Amino acid sequence: MRLTPLRLAVSVTALSLSVGGLVMGTGYAAQSATCSQAYLPLPDPSCTPGAYNPDVTQSTIGSTICVSGWTATVRPSTSYTNALKIKQIVEYGYSDTSTADYEEDHQVPLELGGAPKAAANLWPEPRYGTKTAGNKDAVENKLKKAVCNGTVTLSAARKAIATNWTTALAKLGLS
């Protein structure tokens, strides 16, 4: 491969950024983690306690979360969630900084009336491991179905998933 001036400039720039302590792929200066990974597969509750959409209550579920396609009307843009994901990957101190390896996930899911854009309700959930973002999605869907068919109250479903999504179904007698 021939070293052209452009390739040389790109290589020198990348090396300069690395030496300067920047985390390649995020654009954020290296810093110590402010959120703990000790809770995985759950988020650090001090960083991501969860938050609710005030428009979603038990009395409004018939016109909000139980309407097919409703979450698409409140879901934040990927440009918003990707920027937040990059910032939070640093805050969680993940050594893997590839954004593709994380889902910027809602602690209280949109399907249960979680706050769409609140940073307190979003976190970079790993797509790897034994209990992943994909596993949580299945729990979210089962809880939404139970809320919409009246098996479980919205409040109980929110509390169960925000406390521990891995035990939420069992705690509510849905497993």
C-alpha positions in Angstrom: 0.0 0.0 0.0 1.4 3.4 -1.0 1.6 6.0 1.7 -0.1 9.1 0.2 -0.1 12.5 1.8 -3.8 12.0 2.8 -3.1 8.6 4.4 -0.1 10.1 6.2 -2.2 13.0 7.5 -4.9 10.7 8.7 -2.4 8.4 10.4 -0.6 11.3 12.1 -3.9 12.8 13.3 -5.1 9.4 14.7 -1.8 8.9 16.5 -1.9 12.5 17.9 -5.4 11.9 19.2 -4.5 8.6 20.8 -1.4 10.0 22.4 -3.5 13.0 23.6 -5.6 10.7 25.6 -8.8 10.7 23.6 -10.9 7.6 23.4 -11.0 6.8 19.7 -14.6 6.4 18.4 -16.2 8.6 21.1 -14.5 11.9 20.8 -14.5 12.2 24.6 -11.4 12.7 26.7 -10.5 9.7 28.7 -11.8 10.0 32.3 -12.6 7.8 35.2 -16.0 6.2 35.3 -18.7 7.9 37.3 -21.2 5.1 37.0 -20.6 1.5 38.2 -20.7 -1.7 36.1 -21.1 -3.7 39.3 -24.9 -3.9 38.8 -24.8 -5.4 35.3 -27.0 -6.6 33.6 -28.8 -3.7 35.4 -27.8 0.0 35.2 -26.2 1.8 38.1 -29.3 3.0 40.0 -27.5 6.3 41.0 -26.9 7.1 37.3 -30.0 5.6 35.8 -32.9 5.5 38.3 -35.6 5.6 35.6 -38.2 8.3 34.9 -41.8 8.3 33.8 -43.6 10.0 30.9 -46.3 12.1 32.8 -48.7 11.6 29.9 -48.9 7.9 30.6 -51.0 6.9 33.6 -53.3 3.9 34.4 -56.2 6.0 33.1 -54.5 6.9 29.8 -53.0 3.5 28.8 -55.9 3.0 26.3 -54.9 6.0 24.3 -51.1 5.7 24.9 -49.1 2.6 25.5 -51.8 0.1 24.5 -52.3 1.7 21.1 -50.2 -0.1 18.4 -47.4 2.1 17.2 -47.7 4.7 20.0 -44.1 4.3 21.1 -42.9 5.4 17.7 -44.6 8.7 18.3 -42.5 9.4 21.4 -39.2 7.5 20.7 -36.3 10.0 20.6 -34.2 10.3 17.4 -31.2 8.2 17.0 -29.1 11.3 16.7 -30.2 12.2 20.3 -29.7 8.7 21.7 -26.4 8.1 19.9 -24.9 11.3 21.3 -26.1 10.3 24.8 -24.8 6.7 24.4 -21.3 8.0 23.6 -21.3 10.2 26.7 -22.7 7.4 28.9 -20.3 4.7 27.6 -17.5 6.9 29.1 -19.5 7.5 32.3 -19.9 3.7 32.8 -16.2 3.2 32.1 -16.8 0.5 29.5 -13.5 -0.6 27.9 -15.3 -1.5 24.7 -16.3 1.9 23.3 -17.9 0.6 20.1 -21.5 2.1 20.1 -22.7 -0.9 18.1 -22.1 -3.1 21.1 -24.7 -1.2 23.2 -28.4 -0.4 23.0 -29.2 3.0 24.5 -32.0 1.6 26.5 -34.8 3.0 28.6 -34.7 1.8 32.2 -38.5 2.2 32.3 -39.3 1.2 28.8 -41.4 3.4 26.4 -43.8 0.4 26.4 -44.6 1.1 30.0 -44.6 4.9 29.8 -40.9 5.6 30.5 -39.7 9.1 29.9 -38.4 9.2 26.3 -35.5 11.6 26.5 -34.7 11.8 30.2 -31.0 10.9 30.7 -32.0 9.4 34.1 -34.1 6.9 32.1 -31.5 6.0 29.4 -28.3 4.0 29.6 -25.9 2.1 27.3 -27.0 -1.5 27.9 -24.5 -4.1 26.6 -25.6 -6.4 23.7 -23.2 -9.0 25.0 -23.2 -11.4 28.0 -25.9 -13.8 29.1 -28.6 -11.2 30.0 -28.6 -8.7 27.2 -30.7 -5.8 25.8 -32.5 -8.4 23.6 -33.5 -10.4 26.7 -34.9 -7.3 28.3 -36.9 -6.4 25.2 -38.8 -9.7 25.6 -39.6 -8.8 29.2 -40.8 -5.4 28.2 -43.2 -6.8 25.7 -44.7 -9.3 28.1 -45.2 -6.6 30.7 -46.9 -4.3 28.3 -49.2 -7.1 27.2 -50.1 -7.8 30.9 -50.7 -4.1 31.6 -52.9 -3.7 28.5 -55.0 -6.8 29.2 -55.5 -5.8 32.8 -53.5 -8.6 34.4 -51.0 -6.2 36.0 -51.3 -2.5 36.9 -49.0 0.0 35.2 -47.5 1.0 38.5 -46.6 -2.6 39.4 -45.1 -3.3 36.0 -43.0 -0.1 36.2 -41.8 -0.8 39.7 -40.9 -4.4 38.9 -38.9 -3.6 35.7 -37.2 -0.6 37.3 -36.1 -2.7 40.3 -34.8 -5.6 38.4 -35.9 -6.6 34.8 -34.4 -10.0 35.2 -36.9 -10.9 38.0 -39.8 -8.7 36.9 -41.9 -11.4 35.3 -41.5 -13.8 38.2 -42.2 -11.1 40.8 -45.5 -10.4 39.1 -46.4 -14.1 38.5 -46.0 -13.9 34.8 -43.1 -16.3 34.2 
